[in-house]
Structure formats: C-alpha cells, structure tokens
C-alpha cells in the first residue's frame, strides 16, 4: 500500500447481516463455540495471560529470539516477565475482539494511558533490540503502532541495523538496549529521514543494498516472528512452505512444537511433517470461516 501512496482503504457495509444456508444451525454453532471457549482447558491460558505469557514460556524453553537472532534467551528477560513484572505492575484489564468470550488481549499502562500489548511486539522491539525496561518497551510498542508499523518487521529491521552497526558495517545505528536511539529511529523511519530512510526499506532490501545478504534474517523477504526455528523445528517447515515466507500464522507450527506434538519440538521426521501439514490445513479452514486460530484446542475435524 505504501508504494502506491495508499494510506488506508475504507469499506462501507450496506448491512451487518451475512446470509448463511441454515441460520439456526449457524447460530447454534456460534453459541456452542462460545460456551466451549469459556471452559475449554486449552483456552484458559489465553484468558489468563494472552500472548504475552509467551515471554516467560519462550525464555524458559529457549525459543525467544534475542539480540538479532544471536540468542534464544533474552538477557535480563526477567525484567519484562509477564508473571513477575508486567502482570503485577502494568496490567490494567483484559480486552477482546468483537463478541469474543476469551478476551486474550492484555491492556497495560503506557505513558500515554493504556496500550494493548502482544507477544510479538515485545519480542521484536524488546528481545531483538535488547530493550528490557518494561515501561520503555511498552512506550516503544505504542509509538510504533501509532505510526502504523508492523512491529515484527520494524523490530527485526532496527535490530538488523544495530547488528550491522556493531560490526562496523554502518554508522549511526543505535546500540543494544538503547531506548532513546531506537525511539528516534522509529520516528525517523516513519518520516524516512537519516538512517530511517534505510530502515524503511526492510531487512531484505537493506541487505541487498549493503551487500550483506548472508547476515540478514528473513524468509522470502519477510522478517520472522518470535519462534526460533533452531529450537522449535516445526517452524523450519512453517517458513519454507508459506507463500508469505516467515509468517508464523501460515501453519502455526510453533503451537505443535511448544505442545511437544509431532515427536517433540526438536523432531524433524515424518511425524512432525504430518503434524505441521494438519495444522496448516486447519488454519486454511479457520481463515476461510473467520475462526480465531487460538480456538484450535476446541475445534475438531468431522
């Protein structure tokens, strides 16, 4: 959209209703799924900790990408632990998508008021860049969202520039954990000025321009999410088969790995392949039916 100078696309609905073949069957299904969502054991963690609970899970299991993919556990990660810090000190309330009974969104206190914090944003703007001050991390996340960035790609790109700066390949990049430098670079990227002009290109194009393709972490041009494929092996296949590259929602193989399915998270054999194939097919169905992927614990094949 940006390359076409398109800021937004607005859809004006003529009606809020959707025609279905059998309205009663559909409404019964919706009510049934709603009841299951409240009581299903697989949904309870989402209500209690949302996605940000994966900060603790990822660092304890060793799949939390950090310091631009050079580590699988973030240094000083306890400073932004959901259970020990964010939940007791910053959590305000739960939030939810329209009509959702689970309410997995975790609204936290920001310097501007309230902000809906998610795991991927924390990983990208915190883990990959080394920022571990909770308030500063929340404020960076809110700033990036308000400027219209995809936080996964943004955090990856800033961390890549930091990594290149550390190696002496470029000048003027922020250092690891440099809140002020990262904040300024986010703003400069939005307005394409200074080093932000380079950052706005994204990881793949930056690497091509500088001739450092072997140092860039991306798959098919897309920067990856917070599930390191070196310790969650199903993500190797997830990223390889995805049309969009490093898209963690293509098959959600991380869910297979974390749960220990398909032979365990380090397995790469046929059992893992079939498990990833199964969840990929399910995800295609969920997307087509507009079902939340987090409900996978309660959806069953017929």
C-alpha positions in Angstrom: 0.0 0.0 0.0 2.8 2.4 0.9 4.4 2.0 -2.6 1.1 3.1 -4.1 0.8 6.1 -1.7 -2.3 4.5 -0.3 -2.8 5.3 3.4 -6.0 3.3 4.0 -8.9 1.6 2.4 -12.4 2.0 3.8 -15.2 -0.5 3.4 -18.7 0.8 3.9 -21.1 -2.1 4.7 -24.7 -2.0 3.5 -25.7 -4.4 6.2 -24.3 -6.2 9.2 -26.0 -9.5 8.3 -24.4 -12.3 6.4 -26.6 -14.8 4.5 -26.0 -18.4 5.6 -27.6 -21.6 4.3 -29.1 -22.6 7.6 -29.3 -19.7 10.1 -30.4 -21.9 13.0 -27.5 -24.4 12.6 -25.1 -21.5 12.3 -26.4 -19.7 15.4 -26.4 -22.9 17.4 -22.7 -23.5 16.4 -21.8 -19.9 17.4 -23.4 -20.4 20.8 -21.8 -23.8 21.3 -18.3 -22.4 20.4 -18.8 -19.5 22.8 -19.6 -21.8 25.7 -16.7 -24.1 24.9 -14.3 -21.1 24.7 -15.1 -20.2 28.3 -14.5 -23.7 29.7 -12.0 -25.4 27.3 -8.7 -26.1 29.1 -6.7 -25.1 26.0 -8.4 -21.6 26.1 -7.8 -20.8 29.7 -4.1 -19.7 29.2 -5.2 -17.2 26.6 -7.7 -15.7 29.0 -5.2 -15.6 31.9 -2.1 -14.5 30.1 -2.9 -13.8 26.4 0.0 -14.0 24.0 2.4 -12.1 26.4 2.6 -15.1 28.6 4.9 -16.5 25.9 7.7 -14.1 27.1 8.1 -16.4 30.1 7.4 -19.6 28.2 9.8 -18.7 25.4 12.7 -17.7 27.6 12.3 -20.8 29.8 12.1 -23.1 26.9 14.8 -21.3 24.9 13.0 -20.2 21.7 12.8 -16.4 22.4 14.8 -14.7 19.6 17.1 -12.1 21.1 19.9 -9.6 20.2 19.1 -10.1 16.5 18.8 -13.8 16.5 22.1 -14.5 18.1 20.5 -15.9 21.3 17.4 -17.9 22.1 17.0 -16.4 25.6 16.9 -12.7 26.2 19.5 -11.2 28.6 17.6 -9.8 31.6 14.3 -11.1 30.4 13.0 -11.3 33.9 12.7 -7.5 33.8 9.8 -7.9 31.3 8.5 -11.2 32.6 4.7 -11.3 32.3 4.2 -13.2 35.5 6.7 -11.3 37.6 6.6 -7.8 36.3 4.1 -6.9 33.5 1.1 -8.5 35.1 1.5 -7.4 38.7 2.8 -3.8 37.9 1.4 -2.8 34.5 -1.7 -4.9 33.7 -4.9 -2.9 33.7 -7.6 -5.1 32.1 -8.5 -7.7 29.6 -9.6 -6.8 26.1 -11.3 -8.8 23.4 -12.1 -8.9 19.7 -15.7 -8.3 18.8 -18.0 -10.8 20.6 -15.1 -13.0 21.8 -15.7 -14.6 25.2 -12.0 -15.4 25.8 -10.6 -11.8 26.0 -6.9 -12.7 25.4 -5.9 -9.0 24.9 -3.8 -7.7 27.8 -4.1 -3.9 28.2 -1.2 -2.4 30.1 -0.3 1.0 31.4 1.7 3.2 29.0 3.0 6.7 29.4 0.0 7.9 27.3 -2.6 5.9 29.2 -3.4 2.4 28.0 -1.9 0.1 25.4 -2.9 -3.5 24.2 0.4 -5.3 24.4 1.2 -8.5 22.4 4.0 -11.1 22.5 5.3 -10.5 19.0 5.7 -6.8 19.7 7.6 -7.4 22.9 9.9 -9.9 21.2 10.6 -7.7 18.2 11.1 -4.3 19.9 12.5 -5.8 23.1 14.1 -9.2 22.6 15.7 -8.5 19.3 16.9 -5.0 20.3 17.8 -5.7 23.9 15.4 -3.2 25.5 14.4 -4.7 28.8 12.9 -1.8 30.7 9.2 -2.6 30.8 7.8 1.0 30.6 10.2 1.9 27.9 9.3 -1.2 25.9 5.6 -0.5 26.2 6.1 3.0 25.1 8.2 1.9 22.1 5.4 -0.5 21.1 2.7 2.1 21.4 4.8 4.6 19.4 5.3 2.0 16.6 1.6 1.2 16.5 0.5 4.8 16.4 2.9 5.4 13.5 1.3 2.5 11.6 4.2 0.0 11.6 4.1 -3.7 11.6 6.1 -4.2 14.8 7.6 -7.6 13.9 9.2 -6.2 10.7 10.1 -3.0 12.4 11.8 -4.6 15.4 13.7 -7.0 13.1 14.9 -4.2 10.9 16.1 -2.0 13.7 17.9 -4.9 15.3 19.5 -5.8 12.0 20.8 -2.2 11.7 22.1 -2.4 15.3 23.8 -5.7 14.4 25.4 -4.1 11.4 26.5 -1.1 13.4 28.1 -3.4 16.0 30.1 -5.0 13.2 31.2 -1.6 11.8 29.3 -2.0 8.6 27.2 1.1 9.1 27.4 4.2 11.3 24.8 5.9 13.4 22.8 2.8 14.4 21.5 2.5 18.0 23.2 0.2 20.4 21.6 -2.8 22.1 19.1 -1.6 24.6 19.4 2.0 23.5 15.9 3.2 24.2 16.4 6.8 23.0 18.3 5.8 19.9 15.7 3.2 19.0 12.8 5.6 19.7 14.3 8.2 17.4 15.0 5.6 14.7 11.3 4.5 14.8 10.3 8.1 14.2 12.9 8.7 11.5 11.8 5.5 9.8 8.2 6.8 9.7 9.4 10.1 8.1 12.2 8.4 6.0 15.0 10.7 7.2 18.6 9.9 8.2 19.1 6.3 9.0 15.4 5.9 8.9 15.5 6.2 5.1 17.5 2.9 5.1 15.4 1.3 7.8 12.2 2.0 5.8 13.4 -0.4 3.1 13.2 -3.5 5.4 15.7 -6.2 6.1 15.9 -7.9 2.7 16.4 -4.7 0.7 18.9 -3.2 3.2 21.0 -6.4 3.0 20.9 -6.2 -0.8 21.9 -2.5 -0.9 24.8 -3.1 1.5 25.9 -6.5 0.1 25.4 -8.3 3.4 22.7 -10.8 2.4 24.4 -13.6 4.4 23.8 -11.6 7.6 20.1 -10.8 7.1 17.4 -12.9 8.8 14.3 -13.2 6.6 12.4 -15.7 4.6 11.1 -14.7 1.1 11.6 -11.1 2.2 9.5 -11.3 5.4 11.0 -10.8 8.8 10.2 -13.7 11.2 8.2 -13.8 14.4 9.1 -14.9 17.9 9.7 -18.6 17.5 13.3 -19.5 16.9 13.4 -22.4 14.4 16.6 -23.7 15.9 14.7 -24.8 19.0 11.2 -25.1 17.5 12.0 -27.3 14.5 8.5 -27.3 13.0 9.0 -23.6 12.2 11.5 -24.6 9.6 8.8 -26.2 7.6 6.3 -23.5 8.5 8.5 -20.8 7.0 9.6 -22.9 4.0 6.1 -23.7 2.7 4.4 -20.4 3.5 3.7 -18.2 0.5 4.4 -15.2 2.6 7.7 -16.5 3.9 8.4 -16.2 7.7 4.7 -16.0 8.5 4.1 -17.7 11.9 0.3 -17.8 11.3 0.6 -19.8 8.0 0.6 -23.1 9.7 1.2 -22.1 13.3 3.8 -24.8 13.6 5.0 -23.2 16.8 1.9 -24.5 18.5 2.8 -28.0 17.5 6.3 -27.6 18.8 5.5 -25.9 22.1 2.9 -28.6 22.9 5.5 -31.3 22.2 3.5 -32.8 19.3 4.8 -34.5 16.2 7.6 -36.1 18.1 8.6 -33.1 20.2 9.9 -29.6 19.4 13.3 -30.9 18.2 11.9 -33.6 15.9 12.1 -33.2 12.1 10.8 -36.5 10.9 7.6 -37.6 9.2 5.6 -37.4 12.3 6.4 -33.7 12.6 5.8 -33.1 8.9 2.3 -34.6 9.2 1.5 -32.6 12.3 2.5 -29.4 10.6 0.5 -30.4 7.5 -2.5 -31.0 9.6 -2.4 -27.6 11.4 -1.7 -25.8 8.1 -4.9 -27.3 6.6 -6.8 -26.4 9.7 -5.6 -22.8 9.5 -6.8 -22.5 5.9 -10.2 -23.6 7.1 -10.1 -21.2 10.1 -9.2 -18.3 7.8 -12.0 -19.2 5.4 -14.6 -19.4 8.2 -13.2 -16.4 10.1 -12.5 -18.5 13.2 -9.9 -17.5 15.7 -6.8 -19.6 15.4 -6.4 -19.6 19.1 -9.5 -21.7 19.3 -7.7 -24.6 17.8 -7.8 -26.5 21.1 -11.6 -26.9 20.8 -12.1 -27.2 17.0 -12.3 -30.8 15.8 -12.4 -32.4 12.4 -15.5 -34.2 11.4 
